Amino acid sequence: MLYALGNNHAGTYYPIVVPTLAFLAQIVAQCGPFAREAALEVLVDLLAFQPEPGHELSNGADGVVKDLRELVREGVSQMSSTLRAVTDSEPSESRAKALVVELTGLVSQSR
């Protein structure tokens, strides 16, 4: 997935990442544990990654050009109810719950 969105090895992504966030949120909300964990891991990586050089800006949903990193952070922030549902429904030792905690921390750091 990370190579489809950018360059996993370099830790970068392209603007295509923005519409993909809704798809990842759907996986977290509706799929089984393996798919949920994989989607959460992708989201964690994306918050740690940077836009590919030359692709730092992209159109937001409102059509206004914005910083791509900010668009990714906003997209993940909009998943807060989905992420809260994971922490409420998963056992305390689950990998998914740990990933949500990590993801939430990354969103907070990027503000």
Buried (B, 14 or more C-beta within 10 A) or exposed (E): BBEEBBEBEEBBBBBEBBEBBEEBBEBBBEEEEEEBBBBBBBBBBBBEBBBBEEBEBBEBEEEEEBBBBBBBBBBBBEBEEBBEBBBEEBEEEBBBBBBBEBBBEBBEEBE
